[in-house]
Amino acid sequence: MRLDQVSQYMEQAGVPGRDAYDLPSSDKRFPDGGSYRIEISGVEGPRVLEALAAERRARNVPVHRLISLVQGGILFDTTELRDFAQIAAEEEMEVVAVPGPRNGWDTGRQYASSEGMRAGMHHRGSDELRKVIADMMRMYDAGIRGFMLVDEGLLWLVTRMQDQGNFPKDVALKISVWTSHSSAAGGRLLEELGASSFNPPGDLTLPHLASIRQTVSIPLDFYIYTSISFGGFNRFYDAAEVARVCSPCYFKFEPGPALSAGGGQSLYQPWVTDEEHIHLVRKKVKWAAIVRDLIAENEPEVKISEQGADDLCIPAPR
């Protein structure tokens, strides 16, 4: 079958038949009119959050969303969770927490092997699903109002539970880069399943990203700087065009040796000290300020959201 005929069938299904090589500007925006926002990953507890907030104020750069407690929420006690929620609420930042126990610590060890990791981070069995959901509810009770999921089946289950009144609806459900959806079809699937935003792989080309945006309305979470284990790339000078073609999008910064739980060099092992995370989170805020300035210089019409936008799922500490 001719490729152009396949393209026609794809377009009839609502998916671009080709990648968007003309790089059209997105006409979608966040509710406040912004094209992009800043997401800081690896905010591992109250002390790290306090350091981030101080650095953000010193550099006068908005930070809208925190990917937090990445080592797994179960490793933080209730007081830590409530303190974290309180600080984030005062700073008007959305918290997207990672429920635990993490997949990398499951008793099944296929994921920990070099080939098994390629199968993804899906939860194994109903017992693992209920543990993760229980930890989400534990964090919700402490005031957290956002969660990062690594499993499309869990996303489906949580949104089904929301429809039945068995899980709160006032939460953000971000889909992790670990699901690796890389096309408009994958993005549409996640959106239809109820994702609030999703993180495509950071090595996608601008035409790839532009084709996804033509089909998907939820925000794209884009790695502008990532770990060695994910390729170790720095795309600061792509930021202006990414913001233009992908709006609305979040830029995220996560350099380091490795990200996944269970890996020996991971940033998110539970024994990594607060001081190490504080050192890195200050750098991430600095890099966010650099990217903001590059966008302002190269695409002055592309605007960043202000701090504390109304649509953010800011914690509600109890």
N, C-alpha and C positions, 0 to 999 in steps of 0.2 A: 504493500500500500504506500502511496506517495505521502511524503512528510507533510505537504501542505494540506492534504485531505485530513490527516490526523489532527493538524492544527485547527481545522474547521470544527471537527468534532469536539475538541477540547474547549473551544470558545463557546460552542453551544451548551456545554456543561458548566459554563461560567468561570473557566480558567484560561488565562492567556495562552495562545497557541505558540508563542515564542517569548523569550526573554525580552525585556523592554530596553533595547539598545539605544533608543532615543532619550532615555533617562527623563521622562516627563516629571514635572514638579507635582507633588501630591497636593490635592486640594483638601485633604483631611487635616484636622487639628484636634488638640486636646480641647475640652470644653471651655477653658479660659482663653483660647486662641493661640496658645503656644504650639510650636512645632516640635520642640524637644525638651527633655528633662534629664536630670542627672540621677544616676543610680550608683550607690556605693555598696560594694559587696564586702563580706567578711567583717561585719560589725559584731564582734563576738563578746557581747556583754556590756553592762552599764559603764564601766571605766573606758572602754573603747569608744562608746557612743559619746561620752562627755568630751573626749579628745577630738572626735570628729566635729562636734558642734562648735567647739572653740576655734578649730581651724577654719571651718566654714565662715564663721563670723569675721575672723581676722582677714580672710581673703575676699569677703563680700561676694561669695558665690552661692547660689541656691543649691541645696541638696534635697531632692524630692522624695527619694525612696531608698530604703536600706534593706539589703539582702543580709539577713541577720541570723545569728545562732546556727551557722552553717554546719557546725560539728554535730548538730542534732539538739532539738529543744529539750529532750529528756535529760540532758546533762546540766541544765540550769534549774536551780530551785525556784520555788514560787516567789520568794522575795526578789531574786534577781530578775525574774520575768516582769514582775510588777514595777520594779524600779526602771527597767528598760522601757516599758510602755509609758511610764510617767515622763521620762526625759524626752522620748520621741514626741509625745503629745505636746509638751511645752515648746519643742522646736518645730512643730508642725511638719513632721516627716512621716511618711507612710512606712510601716514596717512589714516586710515580707519575710516571715520566719520559715526555717526549714524544720519540719517535724522529724522527730527521731522515734525509734532507732533508725540510723541510716542504713541503706542497702549494703554498703561496704562492710558492715559489721554483722550481717546476717550469717547464720550458720552454714548456708549454702555457699560454696567457695568458687563456683564457676565465674562469678563476676570478678573475682580477684585475679583471674588468670588473664594472660595477654590476649587470648582469642575470645574467652568468655565475655570480656568487657564489651566486645562489639555487639553483643546481644542486648545491651542497654541495661538500665537500672530499674527494670520493672520489679514490683513487689511479688514475692513468692508466696502464694497461698492466701487464704482468707485470714489466717491468724496474723500475718504481717499487715494486711490491710487494716484490721481492726486496731492494731497497735498504733499505726500512723494516725488514724482518725482520732483515737483517744488522745494522742499527744497534741493534735490540732485543737481539740476541745479544751485540753488543759491550758494551752497557751491563750486560747480565746477567753477563757475565764479570768486570766491575768490581764486582759486588755488588748492583746494582739489582734489585729484585724486584717492580716494578709498572710498567705502561705505559698511556698514554692513547691510544686509537685513535679515528680519525675516520671510519672506513669499515667498514660492516657486512660487506662482502666480506672484508676483512682479518681481522675477528674470526672469521668462519667458517673461513678458511684456517688461522689460528693454532690454533684449537681442534681442527681436523682434524689438524694436525701434532702437537699434543699427544697425541691418541689414537694416532697412529702412532709415538710415542716420539721425534719429531724436534724437539720444542720443549719446554722445561721446564714443568712443571705448577705449581711453587711460586711463582706470580706472580699479581698482581692485574691484571685487564684492564678498565679503566674506559673507558666510552664517553662521548665528549665531547658537549658541548652542540651542537657543529656538526652532529651527525646530526639534531637537532631532533625527536626522537620525543616526541610530545605527548599520547599517549593510552595507555590500558591495553593496547590491542592492540600498539602499538609497543613498550612496555615488556616485554610478554610475549615478543615476537619476540627482543629483545636478550637476555633471560634465557635463552631456549631455545638461542640461539646460543652461550652461554657467558660472557656479560658478568658481571663481579663486581659492578658498580654502573653506573648510568647517570645522565646529567645532562639532565633535561628542561629546556626553556626556563624561565627564571626569572619570566616574566610570566604563568604559568598561575595560575588562580584556585584557592582552597582546595578547592572542589568538584571541579575537574579533578584536583588532586593526590590527593584522597581516593579518587576512582574508580580511579586508577592503583594506589594502594596495595592496593585490594581484590583486585587480580589479580596483582600483582608482589611477589615476596618479597625480591629483592636490594635493597640500599640505594639510595635516591634521593639524588643530589647536587644541592643546591639553592642557587642564587644568591640570597643575601640582600642583596647590594650588587654592582652590575655597571657595566660601562663605558658611556660615552655612546653608543658604536657599537651597543650592544645595548639601548638605551633609557635607560640611566642611572638606573635606579630603586634606591631604598633601601627594604627591607622589614623593617627591624629589628623593628618592632612586630607583624609577622606571625609572627615566629620561634616564639613559644610555641605558637601553633595549628598551624603547619607541623610542628613537632616532635611534637605530639600526634597529628595525623592521618597523618603520613608515616613515623613510626618504623618501621624504623631509617633515619636520614638523616644526611647530611653537610651542614653549612652552609659556604658558600664566599664569599669576599670578593675582588672583582676590579674595583674602580673604576679609571677612567682614560679616556683618549681612545678607544682601540681595542685589540682583542685579536689580530686575525688577522695572521699572518705575511704580509708583502708590502704591508700598508697603511702609508702614510707616517707615520701618527701612532701606530703600534702600540707598545705597551709592550715587545714582545718582538723588536724589531730587534736584531741582534747588536752594534750600536754603542751601545746604551743602557748607561750606566755602572753599575758595581756600586753606586756611591753612590746613584744614583737608585732602584735596586731596594731597597737597604737602607732608605732613607727610607720607601718605601711599605710594605715588609714589616713594619716596626715599627708603622705605623698599622693594618695588617690585624690584627695580634695585639691591639692595643688595642680594635678594633671587635669582635673575637671575645669579649673579656672583657665588653664592654657587652652583647652578645647573650646571653651566658651569664647575666648578672645579670638581664636582662629576663625570660628564661625562668624562672629561679628565683623571681622575684617573681610572675609571672602563671600559671605552671603548675608549682607546686612538686613535683608527683608525677612530672614529666618529668625524667629524670636524664641527665646527660652521662657518657660513658665516662671512665674514668680514663686517665691517660697510659700508653702502652705496652700496650694490650690484646693478649691472646695471639693473636687471629685476624688481626692486622695483618701485612701482608707487609713486615716490617722488613728493610732491606738486610742482606746477608751479605757484607761486604767480604772481599776476598782479598788 
